Amino acid sequence: MADKIYRMYGIEMAVELLRPKAKWEIHNDHFSRWDDTRPCPTMEEVLETMEKIKDFEDSVETIWLDEQIEGIKKEEEKLKKAFN
């Protein structure tokens, strides 16, 4: 398979790593709700963490089964349809 499938890369995982179990919402690249006693991370911190996650995933040679790839593609199509 030519394209890398990223399973952990994203804002949700980055925030979870930075502030585990925090309650938050994001809108237009800023936190619109931060319900946690710890300080809200900056978008710079979140983006830096996302790059670290991506670098880690790039360093792992994942071997997918054909049926797993098809399942992931189906889920991606469902998401695309839901957002259109």
Secondary structure, DSSP 8 states (H G I E B T S, - for coil): --S---SS-SHHHHHHHHSTT-EEEEETTEEEEEESSS----HHHHHHHHHHHHHHHHHS-----HHHHHHHHHHHHHHHHHH-
